[in-house]
């Protein structure tokens, strides 16, 4: 899609602009707003540079990349001789997969439940990374006679979801005691 034809289509419908009409696809819109000639066309038609600045601010806010937090819950048990040492060993092996692009955080929620989290801009890559971590944990724990059960597959969580899940786990732990 050429920038000029896209812009002409947008300008021809200027009386009925909506965000859905203007931003039909993110890549097309980014191509349109990245060229100076496009903005010269806007200014020459009816707008001022103030309108351009406001439009750029709004578009920038709407197209800003967002960090998503991913979480998976696994249950780790080992009733063999190695016991907790096998669990520690598999968690250390999983921690070796930590990287700058996918920083891993593995926390004990309530025995035997562990939460694996990462924060990234790449949702699909983050899900793949957490699945890779779970596979590594399974491989390591099963070598020592333990068991890894995925309680919740990798998913996007908000801060509120995570706090609620942690609170539920603490309540369950208190009830078990």
Helices and strands as residue ranges (DSSP letters): H 3-12, G 14-16, H 19-22, H 26-33, H 36-45, H 49-63, E 68-77, H 84-95, E 103-110, E 113-120, H 123-143, E 147-157, H 159-176
